[in-house]
């Protein structure tokens, strides 16, 4: 059985402008290498359309806050470098991956691990599977730098990274994390979103 720590992961969170489909206003990537959670890298991004009042109430990012931020094209190379890993991790991963696919049409998303789906499978007794609820139940936000708060990309990505490490430890192997039967190989890995 393969050890889950053999793969390098990028744990991602995006915050949107409130439109459908959502455009990026903030992005954070947290590396996990050798099973160790690294420091988040985050970017504020000036979206093509203004941030809606509802979205601003959720994440607290105003149009004024992103007025001087770079457009996505200016940070694309740095984002691609941060995402150059074997596995992409996010809570409700299809949302984050789809935003990035729209922003980077030629980008090929690596293997995906969705912490929402993993938590439902590996921690079935939880009352809620929302990231903020899991962070509280599992004490995943303890010791985070001051000023970090839920619904900001750096906080959510860091908490999701800690959640992923917890889930991977519960799973015990890469095969179990992938939801494969005993003896199953990586060629049989399901798409997790």
N, C-alpha and C positions, 0 to 999 in steps of 0.2 A: 504494500500500500504506500502511496506517495504522501509525503509530508506537505501540508498546505503551505508551509513557510518557504518551500522551494521556488514559488512564483513571486515575481514583483507585482504589486498591485498599485493602482491609482484609485483612491476613493474620492468621488466627485460630488459636489453639490452646486446647483445653479439656482439663482434667484431671478425671477422674471419680471417683466414690465406689466403683467396683468392682461395683456392682449391674447387672443387666440389666433394662431399658435403663439406661445409666449416667446418673447425675445429676451436675450440675456442682459441683465444689469449688473450681476455679480457672479463670479465663478471662483470656486476654491478647489484645489487638488491636494490631497494628503497622500504621500507615498507610504506604503508598507513594504519594507524590504527585510527579508530574513525574519519575518514575524514581528518586526519592530515598527511601531507607528512613528513616522517622521513629522516634521513641522509643515503646517499648511502653507501653500502658496496661494494668494488670492488676488483677484483683479476686479476693480470696478470697471464697468463698460458703459459707454454712452449708447443707448439703444436707438434703433431707427425711429421708433415711435415713443412718445412720452410715457412715463410710468403712470399707471392709473392710481387714483386715490385709494382704492381698495388694496392694491398691491403694496402701496407705500405703508398702509396701516399694518400689513402683515410683516414686512421686513424692515420698515423704517428708512428705506433708501428713497430720497427725494430726487426730483428732476434736477434741482440745484446741485445736489451732491454728485451727480454724474455729468453735469454740464461741461466740465473740463476733463472728464475721463477720456481715455482713448476709445476709439471705435474698435470693434472686434478685430478687424484686419490688422491693426497695429500690434496686437498681442498674439495673433494666431500662431506664429512660430514658437513662442514660449509655451503656449497651451499644448501644441503638438508634442513638444519635447517632454512636458510633464505627463502626457498621456502615452508615451512610448514605453509601454509595459505589457506584461502578459495577460493581465486581467483588469477589468473595469468594475468598480464597486460603487453602488449608490443605493440609497433608500428609495424604493419605487423607481428603479433604474431606468425604465423605458422613458420616463419624462426627461431626465437629465441627458440620456444618450440621444434622444430625438432632437433636443435643442442643439446639441453639439453637431449632430449630423446636418441640421439645417444651416448652421454657421460654417461648417467645413464639409461641403458636399463630397470631396474626394476621400475623406477620412474613413478608415476601416476600423470599426469598434472591435477591440479585442474580446476575449471571452468575458461574459458578464456574470457578476454575482450580485443579486438583488437582496439587500439585507432585510427588506420587508418580507419577501417570500421565504427567505431562509429563517427568519425569526418565527414566522407562522409554522414552519415545519419543525424547527429544532427547539422552540420554546412555546409549545402549544398552550400552556397554562396562563399566559399573559392576559390581562384584562383589555389591553389596547396595544396595537402594534404601531401606533404613531411614533415617530422618532423621539419626540419630546417625552412621551410616556415611557418608552423603553429606556431612555436616558435616565429618567427618574427611578424607575424600578430597579435598574442594574447599576445605578450610581456612576454612570459613564461621564458625567460632566464634572466630577470632582477634580480639583486641581487645575482646571483650565485657566489660561491667563485672564486677568481682570479685563472687563469690557466686552468679552465674548458673550453673545446671547443667542437664544434660539431664533431660527429663521434668518440668520445671516450665514452666508456661505461657509466662512471659515469655521464657525461653531458647528454647523450641521455636518460638514465633512469630517471634522475631527471626532465628533460623537459617533458618526456612522463608521469611522475607522475603528474606534474602540469597540463598537458593537460587532463589527465584522470579526475582529480578533477574538472576542468572546464566543461568537457563533462558531468560528473555525476551531476553537479549542473544544467546544462541546461536540462538534462533529468528529474531531480526532484525526481525520485523514482527508486528503483532497477528494478522494472518491466519494466519501460520505457527504462532504460539503457540496459536491456536484449532484448529489442525490442518485448516485449510481449503485447498482447492486454490487455485492462483494465480488471482487475480481474484475469489475468493469474498468475499461480503460478510457483515456481522455478522448479517443475518437467517438466514444458513445456519449459524450457530455451533452446534456440538453441545453437549449437556449433558455436562460432563466428569466426572460422578459418577453 
